[in-house]
């Protein structure tokens, strides 16, 4: 099985930089020689992910989808606008034409607008969208605008969907946890539901799909918010081998 080398996804990089400030900065004067680079320039794709991509029973479309998700794609894989938009969003390339293509799911386009700072435009785009991710983006947008009552109202549908049904989709579970984080932050209770959120992320990234790297990234962020930096590193480090 071929092993792929990758560049680091900006979300991982940002989290590692926060971790690096916490761990490395206080000790720079103590162990400069022989200190390993905290954030490597490249790394090797996890063997399990590599084998999953090469599984004989996959269709070529399924194989292509996995290559895109795990960051080992090339231009030949980006045949659909949604694939192009997924890559552009993950690379924080918010001006990429794919992110304004109406064929791309509205949540991806709205997320790009939000990250770009075009908050009102993101809200307008999501006006008739009721998914968990849309609710989370909407709540985050209102929070950025300082409209906390609207943010709290916006996060409600995502929490309600989580409570109303047994969610078995790792993406939806991860988005629901992100919504819970926003609610806790708005209500001034950052530790609220911490164990529940960690359990949901464990279900998404360790039970339903062990290769689902976004859940692991959110786990690390939650642990970092709780100042549990060393465990955050332990959670995040293996995930660097799952996505650019």
Secondary structure, DSSP 8 states (H G I E B T S, - for coil): ----EE---HHHHHHHHHHHHHHTGGGTTT--TT---SS-S-EE--HHHHHHHT-TTS-HHHHHHHHHHTT---GGG--SHHHHHHHHHHTT-TT-GGGG-TTS-HHHHHHHHHHHT-HHHHHHHTTT--SHHHHHHHHHHHHHTT-HHHHHHHHHHHHHHHHHS----HHHHHHHHHHHHHHHHHTT-TTTTHHHHHHHHHIIIIII-TT-HHHHHHHHHHHHHTT-HHHHHHHHHHHTTT--
